[in-house]
Amino acid sequence: MERKELRKGGLKWKILKSITIFIAVSMAFSALAGYLYFVRIVREQKISDEEVKQQQIVNQMQFMTEDIDNFAKSVIIDETLQMALEEEEQLSEFELSRKKDRISKRLAFYNSLKTYVASSFLELENGGRYGSGFGASEEDYLERKFGIREFVEFKKDDSLQYSKPYIGLESRVTSPVVCYRVKIWSQEDFGKQQGTLYIEVYLNYFIDQMEVYGQEYENVCLAGSSGEVLFQNDKDKKIQEYIKKQGTIKENLSLRTENGYLICHAVGYTGWELYTLITDGYLWRQSYFVLNFFAISFVLSLGLVLVFTSRTLEKRIKPITYLSQQMGNTQYDSMDSVEIVHTGDEIQTLYECYQAMIGEIQRGIEERITYEKQKKEMEFDIMLSQVNPHYLYNVLNTVVYLAAAEKNKRIVKIVNALIYTLQETLNLGEGRVETTIEKELELTKCYLQIQEYRYPDMFETEISCPESLKGYRILKTSIQPLVENALLHGILPTESKGKITVTIEEAEGNIIVMVRDSGQGIADDRLLKFRNREQIVYEKNGRKHIGISNIRDRIEYLYGEPYEMKIRRQKEGGTEVMMRLPVLQDGE
C-alpha cells in the first residue's frame, strides 16, 4: 500500500488558525459590546454636560430678566414718579406740560442707569401717555409707538411678558428691541391700577450671551413666546423644522429625534425657549477616541494572545508530532508497539489508545480470518440446504410410480416442476443470493405442485401478493422452505387435511411475508430455542433439517437490524412465521 508523505507542522497551524478565529471573534464581540457600552456612556455624559451648560446659560438669562424686572419695579415705586401720577387730573395746560416734563425726565433718568434699556413709556388708565423725553414730537411719537404691529399684539395678550422683536422708533435705536411691561399700582388707594410701564430692552442684551454659547454648537435656537426666532445658529434649520412640525415644547426636557438629541429649557417666565440640537455626527466626533482605544486594544491583545498561544502549542504538540511519526513508520503487515511518551494528560492517553488499537487490529485480523471461514461454512450450509436428498428421493419415487401407471402428461408436468426447482435452488454462485418475489413464488408453486402428487387431498394453499410487489427483491429460497416446513412438520403429522396461507404485503416501508398453517403448531421447546437464537433441528430418516434457522441467519447477515424473522403459535392452532425484509427493487 502506497504511503502518503507525512506533513509536518500542519496540526499546529490548524489549531492556531482555529484558535485565532475563535479568539478574534470572541474579542471582537467583547470589544464591540464594550465599545457600544462606553460610547453610550460617553454620549449620555456628553448630553448631560450639554444639559448643564444650557441650564447655565438659561440661568444667566433668567438673572438678566430678573434684573429687568427689579429695574422696572424700582421705577414704578419711585416717589417722584408716584407723586406726579397721583396729582389731580384737572390741571391747566401749563401744569400738564410741567407734569409730562417731570415724568419724562424721571423715566430718562432711569433709562440712563441701564445700558440695555432703549426707552420707556407709560400708559395710564385714563388714557394719558408719557415717554422718556422726545421733545415737541412726543405726541406723534407715542401714537406711532402704540401703533407698531408687534406692540399691538403684545398689548392685547396679557399672558405675554415680552413682545416679539421689532425696531424702535428712536433714531439712535438701530437694533431690534423687545418690550417688557409691568403694571403700576396706586400707593394711596390700595388695589387701584394707575397704568402700565413699558420698557424697551435691546434684544442684543440677550443675544450677546447666546452668541457666546452658540459658538460651540452647530444647531442652537432661541424661540420667542409665539414661536418666533430670536436667535439661531442653525445652518440646516433642523430645529426650526422640528418646531414647525411639532410645535414648541413648553417644558424642560431632552428627547431623541431623527437628527440627534434635542435639549430644551424654558427661560424663566419670559415664554422663551432655548433649543440645542446635539447631532449624531457631533456625538460621533466626541466618542471617536473610544473607537481608537478599543481598536488598538483589540489588535495588541490579539497579537499577545497569538504569540503566547503559538509558543504554548509548540510545546504541547511536540509529543503528538512524535506519535504521528511513529504511526507513519508503522508497517501494516507487521504492527509493532510504539514508544509511549509519558505526559500525564490526554496525549499519553492517545499513545496508550494507539497501542491498544494496534492490539485490537491484530485481534481483528484474526477474527476476520475466523469470520471468513465461518462465512464459507455458512454458504456451504446454504448450498446444502437447497438440495434435500430425501426430497429428491420422494420426487423420483413419484416419477417412477407415475411412469408405471403410464401417466405420461403428469410425468412431464412433475419433471418440469422438478427441473425449475433444481435450476432456482442450485443457481447460488456469483453472488446471486436474491431473486424477485415473483420468481420465489413460482418456485414455491412448483414445490407445492410436486407435493400435491405426493400427498393428494392432504392440504390446500392460498397465496396472496399484490402485483405491484412482485418486482421487488427477496432472499432466494426463503418462502419455499417455510412452506415445506409448514407442510411436513405442521399439517402432515395431524393426518388430516390442512391449509397453508402465504401473504406478502408492504407495511411501514418494509416487505412483510407471512406463512401460516393450520397444523399442530410448533412445540414449545423448539420455539424457545428459536427465541434463544439456537438452531431448530428436525431429524427425519437420519437427516437434520435446519432450514428456518438458516433463513434467519441469512436475513441478519445480509440486512441487519431491524429486519428479522419471528415465529409464534396461533391461538386457533397452527404456526405463523413472519419475515420483515427491506423494500428493494432491481438495481438497488
C-alpha positions, 0 to 999 in steps of 0.5 A: 500500500502506497504511503502518503508523505507525512506533513509536518507542522500542519496540526499546529497551524490548524489549531492556531488558525482555529484558535485565532478565529475563535479568539478574534471573534470572541474579542471582537464581540467583547470589544464591540459590546464594550465599545457600544457600552462606553460610547453610550456612556460617553454620549449620555455624559456628553448630553448631560454636560450639554444639559448643564451648560444650557441650564447655565446659560438659561440661568444667566438669562433668567438673572438678566430678566430678573434684573429687568424686572427689579429695574422696572419695579424700582421705577414704578415705586419711585416717589417722584414718579408716584407723586406726579401720577397721583396729582389731580387730573384737572390741571391747566395746560401749563401744569400738564406740560410741567407734569409730562416734563417731570415724568419724562425726565424721571423715566430718562433718568432711569433709562440712563442707569441701564445700558440695555434699556432703549426707552420707556413709556407709560400708559395710564388708565385714563388714557394719558401717555408719557415717554422718556423725553422726545421733545415737541414730537412726543405726541406723534411719537407715542401714537406711532409707538402704540401703533407698531404691529408687534406692540399691538399684539403684545398689548392685547395678550396679557399672558405675554411678558415680552413682545416679539422683536421689532425696531424702535422708533428712536433714531439712535435705536438701530437694533431690534428691541423687545418690550417688557411691561409691568403694571403700576399700582396706586400707593394711596388707594390700595388695589387701584391700577394707575397704568402700565410701564413699558420698557424697551430692552435691546434684544442684543442684551440677550443675544450677546450671551447666546452668541457666546454659547452658540459658538460651540454648537452647530444647531442652537435656537432661541424661540420667542413666546409665539414661536418666533426666532430670536436667535439661531445658529442653525445652518440646516434649520433642523430645529426650526423644522422640528418646531414647525412640525411639532410645535414648541415644547413648553417644558424642560426636557431632552428627547431623541429625534431623527437628527440627534438629541434635542435639549430644551429649557424654558427661560424663566417666565419670559415664554422663551425657549432655548433649543440645542440640537446635539447631532449624531455626527457631533456625538460621533466626533466626541466618542471617536477616541473610544473607537481608537482605544478599543481598536488598538486594544483589540489588535495588541491583545490579539497579537499577545494572545497569538504569540503566547498561544503559538509558543504554548502549542509548540510545546504541547504538540511536540509529543503528538508530532512524535506519535504521528511519526511513529504511526507513519513508520508503522508497517501494516503487515507487521504492527509493532508497539510504539514508544509511549511518551509519558505526559500525564494528560490526554496525549499519553492517553492517545499513545496508550489508545494507539497501542491498544488499537494496534492490539485490537487490529491484530485481534481483528485480523484474526477474527476476520480470518475466523469470520471468513471461514465461518462465512464459507461454512455458512454458504456451504450450509446454504448450498446444502440446504437447497438440495434435500436428498430425501426430497429428491428421493420422494420426487423420483419415487413419484416419477417412477410410480407415475411412469408405471401407471403410464401417466405420461402428461403428469410425468412431464408436468412433475419433471418440469416442476422438478427441473425449475426447482433444481435450476432456482435452488442450485443457481447460488454462485456469483453472488446471486443470493436474491431473486424477485418475489415473483420468481420465489413464488413460482418456485414455491408453486412448483414445490407445492405442485410436486407435493400435491402428487405426493400427498393428494387431498392432504392440504390446500394453499392460498397465496396472496401478493399484490402485483405491484410487489412482485418486482421487488427483491427477496432472499432466494429460497426463503418462502419455499422452505417455510412452506415445506416446513409448514407442510411436513412438520405442521399439517402432515403429522395431524393426518388430516387435511390442512391449509397453508396461507402465504401473504406478502404485503408492504407495511411501514416501508418494509416487505412483510411475508407471512406463512401460516398453517393450520397444523399442530403448531410448533412445540414449545421447546423448539420455539424457545430455542428459536427465541434463544437464537439456537438452531431448530433441528428436525431429524427425519430418516437420519437427516437434520433439517435446519432450514428456518434457522438458516433463513434467519441467519441469512436475513441478519447477515445480509440486512441487519437490524431491524429486519428479522424473522419471528415465529409464534403459535396461533391461538386457533392452532397452527404456526405463523412465521413472519419475515420483515425484509427491506423494500428493494427493487432491481438495481438497488 
